[in-house]
Amino acid sequence: MSSSNPFEISLATTALSQIVTPDLGRDLFRDLMNMLSHSRPYIRKKVVLLLYKVFLKYPEALKIVFPKLKSRLDDPNPGKTSVTFPDPVIKKIKLKPNVLSIYFFGKKKTSYRINKNKSIKTFVGVVSAVVNVICELARKKPQNYLTLAPQLYGLLTNSANNWMLIKIIKLFANLLTLEPRLQKKLVGPITSIIKTTKAMSLLYECLHTAIVGGLLPFEKITTANNETVNEHQEDHETREPVEDPLREQLAILCISKLRLFVEDPDQNLKYLGLHILKLLLPIRPSTILSYRDVVLTCLDDPDLSIRRRALDLISGMVNSKNLVDIVKRLMNHLIKRSPPSSLIEKSKIPTNHAMDESYAKEIVDRIIDVCSRDMFHHVTNFAWYLHILIDIAKGGNWGCGVELSEQILDVVVRVKEVREEATSMMYSLMTNEKFTETAKQENNNIDVLYAAAWIMGEYFQYLVSPLKALKSLLLPAIEYFPVNTQAVCIQSALKIFAHWGSTLELDEYIVACKNVKDTASRLTISEDLELAERAAMIDQLIPKSEYLNRDDMMNFHESLKTLFNIEFNAIASKAQRKVLIPDGLDLDSWIHSPLKQEEINNSTSPMSLSEEHNEYRDNLEFKVRSTFLTISVFFLSFYSN
């Protein structure tokens, strides 16, 4: 390090950067700080880069070295310089051109040219190295580098080095979140760079910083009351929604430049363009609408990462007018053919790429998200939506049966107009042998039959063929269903039997009664307690068919009907708020005066706890006995009649 030969110094700094330890950093950082004033620019650069490795191992050195490091931002060598080499080095460089680039930069493909005076004009910018080091350090604590803003601003407006500009703009992106006053200052330089630069990497950083740094104003959304609002504004507290012509011009410029990325054939640039669009969506929601066709085209891209990024943007494109079209496009990516029962028209878009399971699950989640958002705000035809959910369930094993089941139940319970059609659709799904066979496969959608069975039982009055529906709920195949679905199947079968049984002839009634009882009997040995309990209750409730006559059948059935006379109605989540508090009721006052500390201590004694346990046990035994007594009275009254 103390050699007069600059090549030996350079070699030593390169070696130290690989082997530096906390002890070496502590012992050498002062010597390295003095070397920041070395007469050779590329030595100063090597020392700056070495100091970064020292700071990582020995952070205490940063506070001492930082003033000297800051002064190097005004280094007289910001860019290129000529370095003269002796003849042996020149010969070696000519034989192996990559030697020099690796020696100086640690990588290949660095352009340089040997002049007549045996010198090489190469990039050894000290200022650029300092900016790189500060940018890396500022990732953890950017607030420590706010004082460098004036110098960095000067470099931003005067430098022509694209790579250094990228680092400075990245650094400003972190500083803008800490000091909003910088926004007004940076609008001009950022706009100028976006207009003039041809480097896509620099253009991307400018667009990214303009968005995340708060340089773009919020889009104005005018309501019916002529009020200007933006629903995403509350997520960006540092951004002031003021009218600024320069910022508005910058926003328009950024939106126009984005098309260079998303329409570029290069996959990397296209991905970056979609990423910028996602960042821009909360600030300028209408922007995504102008890119709708481009984003939808990206769904056909062979690159999975681009398809996923385009999928993220779908949510911001949906409204009541284009919901059907967008869902149709997504369904054609999910299902290779349009099922006959679907309301989706056949699309001409080919699906040539293999469907990744996780990507397919993301498409399903996105369809559900855009349709159910804001309490199904964009859905105008709920029958269409139910068909979509059924087509998803039958289209493949996506492992999304629970989500589909929840959506179907939510729609049918809320919208009375679709219950009749929904009951018919659920019956078709329950009797679809090809679909029920998928219960034996992994990652299936069989959980959707939970909703199918519940709807058939709850809205039995819409069943066209109740006896066939009853048989479909009692098939041996239900034993492969999840236990919660089995429980709903046997319960729904009892509901259908209770409602339609009285219309059957005695022979048909005896057969139906036997089917329900046999299925319930098989399920009583289930390991699931709730299913076993429900099956046992139904098994005991249904009488043995050989003891039935016409009068017994009618009497039993009239009693059974009373169990399901009350219709299930949905209750709004805010219904409790509408209930008025009665006069004289003070919910904030004590029901009785609070216990004194002595009473509390006495009540938590071991004796009182034992007494409380005994009282709880007695109450539990009483409730169990009361339950059995009630069941006994029911059967006694039935058979006495």
Secondary structure, DSSP 8 states (H G I E B T S, - for coil): ---S-HHHHHHHHHHHHHH--HHHHHHHHHHHHHGGG-S-HHHHHHHHHHHHHHHHH-THHHHHHHHHHHHGGG-S--SEEEEE--HHHHHHHHH-THHHHHHHHSSS-----B-TTSEEEEE--HHHHHHHHHHHHTTT-GGGGGGGHHHHHHHHHH---HHHHHHHHHHHHHHHTT-TTHHHHHHHHHHHHHHH---HHHHHHHHHHHHHTT-S----EE-TTS-EE-TTGGG-TT------HHHHHHHHHHHHHHHHHHT-SSHHHHHHHHHHHHHHTTT-TTHHHHTHHHHHHHTT-S-HHHHHHHHHHHGGG--TTTHHHHHHHHHHHH-SS--TT-----------S---HHHHHHHHHHHHHHHHHHHHTT-S-HHHHHHHHHHHHHH---S-HHHHHHHHHHHHHH-GGGHHHHHHHHHHHHT-HHHHGGGGSTT--TTHHHHHHHHHHHTGGG-S-HHHHHHHHT-GGGGGS-HHHHHHHHHHHHHHHHHHGGGS-HHHHHHHHHHHHHHHHHHTT-SSHHHHHHHHHHHHHS--GGG--HHHHHHHHHHHHGGG-S------TTGGGGS---TT--TTS-SS----HHHHHHHTSHHHHHHHHHHHHHHHHHHHHHHHHHHHHHHHHHHH-
